[in-house]
């Protein structure tokens, strides 16, 4: 029954309006530069990079500094942490494996578990689809990382599987949505088991090498670490992040992101086909769930995909497909406007807390910039139960929510919010 629902939702996710291929004209390129400047100024970021792809045309611009006081503007070879954008690489592999018949979306995670490991259940087993749509019943993280643990290096394979055997699900899989990082690391473990090869090798052979994304990696070189952008705080070492391959560990550059965006919008060369539509289709409707938590950083989703979220109905001219990320001093975002074949990527590093515009949300502002480039008005402002005054450069966290240094800074941010609430 769930497979039937997936198929029906996939068919419903195909755009009902004709897709246009308007060129990213010079005036729009100039506008993109101005829109990027607005994102940079309002976010209070130390540095920001903006990439826009429409069909075969590309815009890139760097703003601010690669690190505080560096006096160097970010360029297309600057290294960035993709944070939770890593998840859409994981589900791209998942969609490829489903198409090849290697795995099925309704496969239980237990099928790919280590020997003598037991995956918990609650009324239903955890499936690969549950992991990919944050509906597994697993918590966001497995717990607090040990002190001085580098970002995106916890938990390792053995730790998370040992934790999984002893954890209790928070709800019946498939009935609610709760954003889970550990769920995506378990998903990458399952894909590696199905392929009988390490996950990093699988990603390299099936995605990164074919797209010629030479600098997208879990294993940064000393040269890449020298080019890693940095924000206002010491975020620890640039190091190997293979322990969070499925959820948050990828490093990349704007040059490589251009290739990824072209793949997403179908603007690659004939030898590099576009991403299959089912990789970014709608698989669950929020209305089918009892509740959802942690999925609305960029707006209230109209559909839930394989790591992707959809904003507005699919036949709406302003329909956007998006993925947020954040952590280790970065905020990252990809938004796609299918009707105009346009995709936007933004990565920003934290600046001093008081430098941002109060109430500014980098994700929603990026959505509106994307729509402006398509000649469309901004999305309507959503009314939320608790209007946030927090700095959105620090809102969407992956591992750092449980990182000791960032918990201390979170306390200082709460004090700052209390101060600004009286203004």
N, C-alpha and C positions, 0 to 999 in steps of 0.2 A: 504493500500500500504506500509506504514511504517512497519507494522508487518511482511509483506512478506519479506521486505528488511532485517529485523532483523533475520528472520529464515535463509535466504540465507547466510548472513554473518556468522552466527553461524556455519553452515555446512562448510563454507570455512575456518573457524578458526581451524578445527581439523587438527592436524599435518599430513602431507602427507608422512613423513618419519617414519620408524619403530622406536619406542622408545626403547632405550636400558636401561639396569639396571646395569651399571657398579658400583662395590662397591667403596666406598670412601676409597681407599687403604691407608696404613700407609704413603707411600711417598706423597700422596696427602694431608693427614692430616698435615704432616710437611710443605708442600707447603702452605696450608691454613694459618698456623701460620705465615709464612714469608710474605704472601700476606697481612694479617691483619696488620702486623707490618709496611708494606709500607703505607697502608691506614692511619694508626695512625701518622706516621712520616710526611707524606706529607700534611695531613689535618691540622696539628698544633693543634689538639684537646687536651683538658684537659684529657678526658677519652674516650675510644671507646670500644664497645663490638661487636664481630663478631660471628654469628651463621651460620653454614652451615649444611644442611640436604641433604643427598642423600639416597633414599630409607629408610632403617631403621638405617642408620649410621648417627652419629651426631658429629659435631665439634663445640666447644665453646672456646673462648679465650677473656680475658679482657686485655686492654692495658692502660697505663697511670694511672691516679688517679680518684677516684670517685668524688673528689672535689679538687680544688687547695690547695695544702699543706696537704692533708689528709694522704698521703703516704699509701693509701689503693688502691689496684688494683680492678677494677670492677669484680664482680663475677656473678654467674648465678642467684643470688637472688637480685642483684642490681635493683633498680626501675628506669624505663625510661619512658619518655613521648613518646607515639607513634605518636603524632601530626597527620598529615594527613593520616597516615596509618589507622587511625580510619575509614576512608571512605570505605576501602575494607571489613570491618566488616559489615558496613551498607549495602553494595551491596550484600554481602553474604546472609544476611537476605532477601533482595529484591528478589534474585534468588530463595530462598526457598519458599517465599510466592507466586511467580509466578508459581512455580512447583505445589504448593498445591492448586492453583486456588483462593487464597485469594485476590490477586491483579493482574492486568495486566500492562504490560509495557506501553501500550497506554492509560492507565487511566489518565484523567486530574487531576492535583493537586487539582483543585476546588472540586473534589469529596470528598477529605479528609480535606478540610479547616474547620476551626471553623465556627459555625453558624454565619450568617450575615457578613462573611468575603468574599471579592471578590478578586480573583486572576487575575492579569492583563493579557491581551492577546495582541498579535500583529500579525494578520494574521492567527494565530493558537494558541491553548491553550498550556500551559506548561504541559507536561506529565511526568510521573515518569521516563521514559527513558531519556527525556531531562535533568532532574535533575541529573541522574546517569552518564551521558556522558558530562556534562558541556556545554550543548547546549540549556539551558533554556532561555537565553537572560537576566539573572540576573547578577548583578555586583558581584565582588569577595566578598565584605563585604557590610554590610549595612551602614557603616560609622565608625567614630572614636570612640573607646571605651572611656568612662569617665576616667579621670585621676585616677591612682592607682588601676584600675580594674585588678584583677589577670588574668593571662593568661588563655585562653580557658574558660572564664566564661561569655562572652558577644557575642551575645545578648541572652537574655532569650526568652522563647516561646512567651510571650505576645508582647515583643518588636519587634521581627522579623515579626510576623504576622501583627502587626499594620503598620510596615514599608512596607510590601508587598502590602498592600491595596493602598498605596499612591505612589508607585514607578512606573516608566515607563520602559518597557523592552528596552534593548539596540539593540535588533534585533529580527527578527521572530524566535521563537523556532525551533530548528532542522536545522538551516541554517548555523550557525557559532558556534565555540567553544570558550568559555571564562571561565577559571578556576574560580569556584565559591564555596566558603565555605558555605555561607548562603544557597545555593541550597541543600547541603547535610544535613544541619540541618532541612530544610523543608521536605526533603525526609524521615528522621527519624520520623518526626512528622506524616507524612502520614502513615508510616508503623505502628506506635503506634495506630493511629486512626482505621486503618483497623483491627488490632488485638484486639482492645478494652482493651488495657492494657498499662502501661507505657513502653516507649521504653527500658529503662534499664532492666526492668523485662523480656521483650521479648528477648533481647540479652542474658541475663543470662540463661534463660530456653532453648533457641534454639541453642545456640552456646557455650558460655563459660562453662556452667555446663557439657554438654555432652563431651566437649574436656578436661575437668578437668583443665581449665585455672583459677585456684583459685585466682590468684593475678592480674588478668586483670580487671580493674574497673574504674568507674568514681568517686568512693568514697574512696580515700586512707585513711588508718588508720594511727595513729601516728607512728607506727612502720614502715610502708611503707614509710612515709614521711622522716623518718630518713635515709632510704636507697636510697632515690632519688638522682641520680647523678646530679652534678652541674658543670657549666662551669665557665668561667672567670668573668662573670658579675652576679650581683644580679638580678635574674629573678622573684622575688616576691614569694609569699607563695605557698606551696603545699596545694591544697585545692580541694573541690568538683568541678567537671567540667561537671555536667550533662547538663548544658545549651548548650554545643556543642557536644552532644552525637553522632550526625551523622557525624560531620566533623573532629573533632580534639581532643576530650577530654580524650581518653583512656590512662591510665597508665598500664604498664605491666612489666614483668621481662624476662630475657633470658630463664629461665626455661619454662615459658608459651609460649614464642615464638617458642621454639622447637616443642611444640604440635601443634601450628598453622601452622608451615611450613610443618610438617608431614601431616596435613590435606590437605594443598594445593597441595602437590605432590603425595598424595595417599599412604602414608607410615604409616598410623595409624593401630590400631589393628582391627580385624574383627568386633568388636562392634562399631568402630568409622570409618565409611566409608569416602572416600575421598570427597573433594568438587566436586560438580557437574560441568561438563565441561562448561556448559552455564554460570556459575558464572564468569569465566575469559575468555570468548570468545570475538571475535571481533563483535561489533554491528554497528560501523560506520567506513567508510573509510575516512581519511582526504581529499582525492580527491573529496568527495561528498560535502564538506563544502566550503563556500566562503572564510573563513579564520579561523585561530585558534590562540589562545594566551594563554600562561601560561601552556602549556602541554609538553614542550620540555626540561625540566631541565636535564633529563637523556639521551636525544637524540631525534632526529626527529621521531615521532611516525609513524608507518606503519598502525596501527589500533587503534581504540578507543573502550574500553570495558566499563563495569560497574565499574567505578573508575579506573580500570586497563588500562595501555597503553601497546601497543605492539611495539617492535623494531625489524626491519627486517621482511620480509615476513614469513608467518607461515611455509612454506616448506623449509626455509633456515636453515641450520644446526646451525646457530648462533641466531636463533629466541629467543627473551627474552620477558617475560611478567613482567612489573614492576610497582611500585608505590613509589613515593617520598613523603617525609614529612619534616617539619621543623618548628621551633618556640620555644620560651621560652628557648633559649640556646641549643636546640637540632637540629641535622639533623638525619633523619631516612630514611631507604630505605629497600625495599624488591624486589628482582629480582629472577625470576624463569627461569630455562633453561629446558623446557619441554622434550627435546630429551634425556636428561640424568637423568631426575627425580631429579634434583638438585635445591635447593632454598637457597638463601643467604639473611641474615638480617644483617644490620649494623646500629648502633646508636652511634653518637658521640656528645660530648658536646663542646661548643665553647672554644677555647683557645685565647691567646693574638693575635691581628690581624696580627702581623708581623711574627708569628711562622709558617705560612703555606707556602707551595711551591707556588710561583706565577703561576697563571693559572690552579691550581689543581682543579679538579671537582670530589668530592667524589662519585657522582652517576656513572659517566662514568668509573671511576677507579674501582668501585665495579663491574660493568658489565664485565670489562676485567678480574677481578679476578675470577668471576664466570665462564667465558669462559675458562680461563687457567686451572681451576680445571676439566673442561670437555675435556681438551686436544685440545682446539681450539684457534686460534689466536685472538688478540683483534679486536674490531670493528674498521672499518676505521674512521679516524678523519674527523669530519664534518666541512665544511666551513660555518661560520656564518657571517651574515651581520655586526655584531658588536662584534668581539672577546672579550670575557669577561675576565677581570683581577680580578674580584671580588672573594672573598673567598667563595667557594661553600658550606662551612658549614653554610653560612648565606644567601644563594640564594633562597631557596624554603620556603617561609614564609606562614603561614596560618593566624591566628589572629594578630601576632606581627607587621605586616606591618602597622597596624593602632593603635598600642599600643604607647602611648606617649614616654615612655622611649626608645623604639627601634627606633622611628622616630629620636630622638636626636642622637642615635648611628649611624643611617643610614647617617646622615650628616657628622659625623666624618669619616665613611668609604668612602664616596665620596671624601673627602679631601685626604684620604690615596690613593685612586685610582688615583687621579690626580698626586700625587707625584710619584707613581710607573710607571705611563704611560711614564714618562720622562726617565726611566732607560733603 
